[in-house]
Amino acid sequence: MHSKTSCLFLDIGGVLLSDGWGHGPRQHAAHRFDIDFVKMEEMHSLLFPLYEIGKISLDDYLEQVVFNEPRNFEKLEFKNFMFAQSFQLPEMYEWVVEWKRQHPQVRIAAVNNEGKELNDYRIRKFHLHACFDAFISSCDVGLRKPDPEIFRLALAVMHVDPESCLYFDDRKVLADAARNTGLRAYHHLGLQTTKDIIEQAGIF
């Protein structure tokens, strides 16, 4: 029998918000700015992991992935396009905020892979402090999922045992990685299934 829940961990992209700079937005950018998508993806795969753990800045990333050849647009225009690809997913955000209001004894923390500038923008733009008590973001802690250390760090930050926590991620492989560290982790498929799991879990 599982312990009751004292802490809820959530991914952000794919759970509360769209993916910040996922495959779809990159394809859209390649079309919008007339960029060779294959070449951009090759460089993206090399540089984006470094950006997500805070080793390089967004400017560094863009210089090598997009502006590695002359362009007829400015960096600021491209950045604004990147930021504009973020949007709130239907219903989940509102439900989490309301659930948090009804259960103030359960803390909620984000565990997400995101580059610094995108992460800060999304937290500010979508008022994510209304959902989360803490952010364990790859850009700030120098670790990214599926590294088990980011989940162990999240548990240490929140001072909780893994069996008393729930974790939801829209990518099954990352939910599996969290489960391997002892968390009660689930693949987020949508509001209703996640809501049912949380409501049935019981709380302290």
HUFENPE-V353088 format. One record per residue. RES is the residue in one small letter. SS is DSSP state (H for helix, E for strand, C for the rest). PHI is phi in whole degrees, -180 to 180 (none if undefined). D_LAST is the distance of its C-alpha to the last C-alpha in Angstrom with 1 decimal. Layout:
res:RES ss:SS phi:PHI d_last:D_LAST
res:RES ss:SS phi:PHI d_last:D_LAST
//
This chain:
res:m ss:C phi:none d_last:14.6
res:h ss:C phi:-74 d_last:12.1
res:s ss:C phi:-67 d_last:8.9
res:k ss:C phi:-71 d_last:5.8
res:t ss:E phi:-88 d_last:6.0
res:s ss:C phi:-112 d_last:5.8
res:c ss:E phi:-151 d_last:9.4
res:l ss:E phi:-117 d_last:11.9
res:f ss:E phi:-107 d_last:15.6
res:l ss:E phi:-131 d_last:18.4
res:d ss:C phi:-71 d_last:22.2
res:i ss:C phi:-104 d_last:24.2
res:g ss:E phi:-66 d_last:27.6
res:g ss:C phi:91 d_last:27.6
res:v ss:C phi:-116 d_last:24.1
res:l ss:C phi:-100 d_last:24.3
res:l ss:E phi:-126 d_last:27.9
res:s ss:C phi:-64 d_last:31.0
res:d ss:C phi:-62 d_last:32.0
res:g ss:C phi:-63 d_last:33.4
res:w ss:C phi:-145 d_last:36.6
res:g ss:C phi:-80 d_last:36.4
res:h ss:H phi:-60 d_last:39.3
res:g ss:H phi:-61 d_last:40.0
res:p ss:H phi:-59 d_last:40.2
res:r ss:H phi:-68 d_last:42.5
res:q ss:H phi:-62 d_last:44.7
res:h ss:H phi:-60 d_last:44.9
res:a ss:H phi:-64 d_last:45.8
res:a ss:H phi:-60 d_last:48.5
res:h ss:H phi:-70 d_last:50.1
res:r ss:H phi:-63 d_last:49.8
res:f ss:H phi:-106 d_last:51.3
res:d ss:C phi:57 d_last:53.7
res:i ss:C phi:-109 d_last:52.2
res:d ss:C phi:-67 d_last:52.8
res:f ss:H phi:-65 d_last:49.4
res:v ss:H phi:-63 d_last:50.1
res:k ss:H phi:-65 d_last:51.1
res:m ss:H phi:-63 d_last:48.2
res:e ss:H phi:-65 d_last:45.7
res:e ss:H phi:-61 d_last:47.4
res:m ss:H phi:-72 d_last:46.9
res:h ss:H phi:-58 d_last:43.4
res:s ss:H phi:-62 d_last:42.3
res:l ss:H phi:-83 d_last:43.6
res:l ss:H phi:-96 d_last:42.5
res:f ss:H phi:-64 d_last:39.2
res:p ss:H phi:-57 d_last:37.1
res:l ss:H phi:-68 d_last:38.6
res:y ss:H phi:-65 d_last:37.7
res:e ss:H phi:-67 d_last:34.1
res:i ss:C phi:-102 d_last:33.6
res:g ss:C phi:78 d_last:35.6
res:k ss:C phi:-80 d_last:38.8
res:i ss:C phi:-134 d_last:40.9
res:s ss:C phi:-89 d_last:40.7
res:l ss:H phi:-62 d_last:41.0
res:d ss:H phi:-61 d_last:44.7
res:d ss:H phi:-60 d_last:45.2
res:y ss:H phi:-59 d_last:43.7
res:l ss:H phi:-67 d_last:45.8
res:e ss:H phi:-59 d_last:49.0
res:q ss:H phi:-96 d_last:48.9
res:v ss:H phi:-98 d_last:47.5
res:v ss:C phi:-112 d_last:49.1
res:f ss:C phi:-98 d_last:51.7
res:n ss:C phi:-84 d_last:53.3
res:e ss:C phi:-152 d_last:56.3
res:p ss:C phi:-58 d_last:57.8
res:r ss:C phi:-127 d_last:56.0
res:n ss:C phi:-99 d_last:57.1
res:f ss:C phi:-142 d_last:53.9
res:e ss:C phi:-92 d_last:52.1
res:k ss:H phi:-60 d_last:48.9
res:l ss:H phi:-62 d_last:47.3
res:e ss:H phi:-62 d_last:48.0
res:f ss:H phi:-69 d_last:46.4
res:k ss:H phi:-60 d_last:43.3
res:n ss:H phi:-60 d_last:43.0
res:f ss:H phi:-63 d_last:43.2
res:m ss:H phi:-57 d_last:40.4
res:f ss:H phi:-62 d_last:38.1
res:a ss:H phi:-70 d_last:39.1
res:q ss:C phi:-77 d_last:37.8
res:s ss:C phi:-85 d_last:34.2
res:f ss:C phi:-150 d_last:32.8
res:q ss:E phi:-79 d_last:29.5
res:l ss:C phi:-79 d_last:28.6
res:p ss:C phi:-61 d_last:28.4
res:e ss:C phi:75 d_last:25.3
res:m ss:H phi:-62 d_last:22.6
res:y ss:H phi:-57 d_last:22.6
res:e ss:H phi:-61 d_last:22.5
res:w ss:H phi:-66 d_last:19.6
res:v ss:H phi:-63 d_last:17.4
res:v ss:H phi:-61 d_last:18.4
res:e ss:H phi:-68 d_last:17.7
res:w ss:H phi:-63 d_last:14.3
res:k ss:H phi:-62 d_last:13.5
res:r ss:H phi:-63 d_last:15.0
res:q ss:H phi:-81 d_last:12.9
res:h ss:C phi:-130 d_last:9.5
res:p ss:C phi:-64 d_last:10.6
res:q ss:C phi:-77 d_last:7.4
res:v ss:C phi:-100 d_last:7.5
res:r ss:E phi:-85 d_last:10.9
res:i ss:E phi:-125 d_last:13.6
res:a ss:E phi:-131 d_last:16.6
res:a ss:E phi:-88 d_last:19.9
res:v ss:E phi:-126 d_last:21.6
res:n ss:E phi:-140 d_last:25.1
res:n ss:C phi:-93 d_last:28.7
res:e ss:C phi:-163 d_last:30.9
res:g ss:C phi:-72 d_last:33.9
res:k ss:H phi:-58 d_last:33.8
res:e ss:H phi:-66 d_last:35.8
res:l ss:H phi:-67 d_last:34.2
res:n ss:H phi:-62 d_last:30.7
res:d ss:H phi:-63 d_last:31.4
res:y ss:H phi:-61 d_last:33.2
res:r ss:H phi:-68 d_last:30.5
res:i ss:H phi:-61 d_last:27.8
res:r ss:H phi:-72 d_last:30.2
res:k ss:H phi:-61 d_last:31.8
res:f ss:C phi:-105 d_last:28.7
res:h ss:C phi:52 d_last:26.6
res:l ss:H phi:-71 d_last:23.8
res:h ss:H phi:-65 d_last:22.3
res:a ss:H phi:-71 d_last:21.1
res:c ss:C phi:-97 d_last:18.8
res:f ss:C phi:-113 d_last:18.1
res:d ss:C phi:-89 d_last:17.1
res:a ss:E phi:-156 d_last:19.1
res:f ss:E phi:-126 d_last:21.9
res:i ss:E phi:-104 d_last:22.7
res:s ss:E phi:-102 d_last:26.1
res:s ss:H phi:-54 d_last:28.8
res:c ss:H phi:-66 d_last:31.4
res:d ss:H phi:-93 d_last:29.7
res:v ss:H phi:-106 d_last:28.6
res:g ss:C phi:71 d_last:31.6
res:l ss:C phi:-135 d_last:29.8
res:r ss:C phi:-135 d_last:29.5
res:k ss:C phi:-60 d_last:27.7
res:p ss:C phi:-94 d_last:28.3
res:d ss:C phi:-55 d_last:28.8
res:p ss:H phi:-61 d_last:25.9
res:e ss:H phi:-66 d_last:26.0
res:i ss:H phi:-70 d_last:24.6
res:f ss:H phi:-73 d_last:21.3
res:r ss:H phi:-65 d_last:21.4
res:l ss:H phi:-65 d_last:22.1
res:a ss:H phi:-59 d_last:19.2
res:l ss:H phi:-64 d_last:16.8
res:a ss:H phi:-68 d_last:18.8
res:v ss:H phi:-62 d_last:18.8
res:m ss:H phi:-88 d_last:15.1
res:h ss:C phi:56 d_last:14.7
res:v ss:C phi:-134 d_last:12.3
res:d ss:C phi:-88 d_last:13.0
res:p ss:H phi:-59 d_last:14.3
res:e ss:H phi:-71 d_last:12.6
res:s ss:H phi:-98 d_last:9.1
res:c ss:E phi:-121 d_last:10.9
res:l ss:E phi:-112 d_last:12.8
res:y ss:E phi:-135 d_last:16.4
res:f ss:E phi:-128 d_last:19.0
res:d ss:E phi:-139 d_last:22.7
res:d ss:C phi:-75 d_last:25.7
res:r ss:C phi:-106 d_last:27.7
res:k ss:H phi:-58 d_last:27.1
res:v ss:H phi:-62 d_last:28.7
res:l ss:H phi:-80 d_last:26.2
res:a ss:H phi:-64 d_last:23.2
res:d ss:H phi:-63 d_last:24.9
res:a ss:H phi:-63 d_last:25.4
res:a ss:H phi:-65 d_last:21.7
res:r ss:H phi:-63 d_last:21.0
res:n ss:C phi:-67 d_last:23.6
res:t ss:C phi:-95 d_last:21.7
res:g ss:C phi:103 d_last:18.8
res:l ss:C phi:-70 d_last:16.6
res:r ss:E phi:-83 d_last:15.5
res:a ss:E phi:-105 d_last:18.2
res:y ss:E phi:-137 d_last:19.9
res:h ss:E phi:-79 d_last:23.1
res:h ss:C phi:-75 d_last:22.7
res:l ss:C phi:-109 d_last:25.4
res:g ss:C phi:155 d_last:24.7
res:l ss:H phi:-57 d_last:22.4
res:q ss:H phi:-63 d_last:22.2
res:t ss:H phi:-67 d_last:21.3
res:t ss:H phi:-67 d_last:18.7
res:k ss:H phi:-58 d_last:17.2
res:d ss:H phi:-61 d_last:17.3
res:i ss:H phi:-63 d_last:15.4
res:i ss:H phi:-64 d_last:12.6
res:e ss:H phi:-69 d_last:12.4
res:q ss:H phi:-87 d_last:12.7
res:a ss:H phi:-71 d_last:10.1
res:g ss:C phi:83 d_last:7.1
res:i ss:E phi:-130 d_last:3.8
res:f ss:C phi:-71 d_last:0.0
//
